[in-house]
Amino acid sequence: MSFIIVLVALLSGISATAADWPQWRGPNQNGRSPDKNLPLRWSPTENVIWKLKMKAWSGSTPIIWGDYIFLNMANAGERVVRVRGRQKGGQSHSSLVTEKDTSLALWCVDRNTGEIRWARGMGDGNRQLRKQNMSSPSPVTDGNHVWAMTGTGILKGFDFSGNEIWSRDIQQDYGAFGLNWGYASSPALYQDSLYLQVLHGMKTDDPSYILAIEKNTGRTLWRVERPTDALGESPDSYTTPLILNYGDNTELVISGGDYVTGHDLRTGEELWRAGNLNPNKASHYRIVASPLVSEGLIYVPSRKNPLQVFKVGGRGDITESHLVWSTTKGPDVPTPVSDGKYLYVLGDRGVMSCLDARTGTQIWAEKRVKPGIYSASPILADGKLYVTSEDGTTTVIKSGPKFEILAENDLESYTLSTPAISDGQIFIRTEDHLYCIGKRGFTGD
């Protein structure tokens, strides 16, 4: 199992070991980890190796490489600053002024101690749009450098010592983002390129587009528009680009604006497209859950109905020709996870289903975990599903054809971020703290 994980990671251009979590949803963007003997039970004090105080909540996932953890950070509070001036007669004076802190930053944390190694500014302009703020995109790393994107459009690259290698302002270069709830897509990395999507339309007439950026210089390699006939809010997408590998082919998968599309990584050219993500052309069908690839199939959520599954390898319009199965019981926000045999779908209200990954046959359905709202995506590891609610409770469920809850672990704090797993430990980011849970030491196959 671990050999396969490493091989696929190498093909994707991220030379991660089985113990690294280098991007949103892990080494293969699929929410799976090969780690074994992971912690089953914890609390704010039990089985916690360390915890680090957070500035504010965030949907951004902890990114881990070796002894380094990277976090997108937002400041949502107030700060007291000293303002200096001069009175009449030339006398100097100073006063304390309270102002709102809207700064954004990238933190690098020591994995062994939980202490901050360095923090680098990512500009200002943080604001809250319901539960989202401008720190939502997750960083990505190749083990030598780390790249971070903000909801304000600032994209920067750093080395592991915190030296900035380049900086871009995507909104300044290509126009303001026009999403109803703010920009939240994470960058994807393949070999020497970063891939970004800007799929919007609710608050702009500008076209949606995809960018390829050279990772070492920040130079734009290509920018292609991505047309859509979606209406109202439906052009808006909060998904993350997916790198698809099959046979000798590598493609970029983009989901949103009522369609899922595949693109040539070298040019951005659209290779295939599938529709019916919004069958009734409703004007409120923004898409949040990202696509997933497993065993030659592409799983494409929409806004609950439908979730569609397509065979890889198509060209042109594959809406019907490559459709394998679909269901009306898809998720809204959490991205599904699969082990290749079963597909696990988590609804926003904590209701789960398990389907045969290849046929869509229902294995078990509408099983409830602890009541609450769920924004974090499920993680699959060690024969278990880790499912985290916004209340901070992670329910551990036995994977497979029989639904069985193994544990409920409450961190008692607002949580949007998906857990990360690395080297036998679980990292959970709440509004208040980043928790390192369990002893370190990968014990996989």
Sequence and secondary structure as in RCSB ss.txt:
>XXXX:A:sequence
MSFIIVLVALLSGISATAADWPQWRGPNQNGRSPDKNLPLRWSPTENVIWKLKMKAWSGSTPIIWGDYIFLNMAN
AGERVVRVRGRQKGGQSHSSLVTEKDTSLALWCVDRNTGEIRWARGMGDGNRQLRKQNMSSPSPVTDGNHVWAMT
GTGILKGFDFSGNEIWSRDIQQDYGAFGLNWGYASSPALYQDSLYLQVLHGMKTDDPSYILAIEKNTGRTLWRVE
RPTDALGESPDSYTTPLILNYGDNTELVISGGDYVTGHDLRTGEELWRAGNLNPNKASHYRIVASPLVSEGLIYV
PSRKNPLQVFKVGGRGDITESHLVWSTTKGPDVPTPVSDGKYLYVLGDRGVMSCLDARTGTQIWAEKRVKPGIYS
ASPILADGKLYVTSEDGTTTVIKSGPKFEILAENDLESYTLSTPAISDGQIFIRTEDHLYCIGKRGFTGD
>XXXX:A:secstr
 HHHHHHHHHHTT    TT B STTTTTTSSEE   S      SSTTEEEEEE SS  S   EEETTEEEEEEE 
 SEEEEEEEEE TTS EEEEEEEEE   EEEEEEETTT  EEEEEE  S    BTTB TT S  EE SSEEEEE 
TTSEEEEEETTS EEEEEEHHHHH     TT      EEETTEEEEEE   TT  S  EEEEEETTT  EEEEEE
      TTTT B    EEEEETTEEEEEEEETTEEEEEETTT  EEEEE  SSTT  TT  B S  EEETTEEEE
  SSS EEEEESS  EE TTTTEEEEES   SSS  EE SSEEEEE TTSEEEEEETTT  EEEEEEE SSS   
S  EEETTEEEEE TTSEEEEEE SSS  EEEEEE  S   S  EEETTEEEEE SSEEEEES       
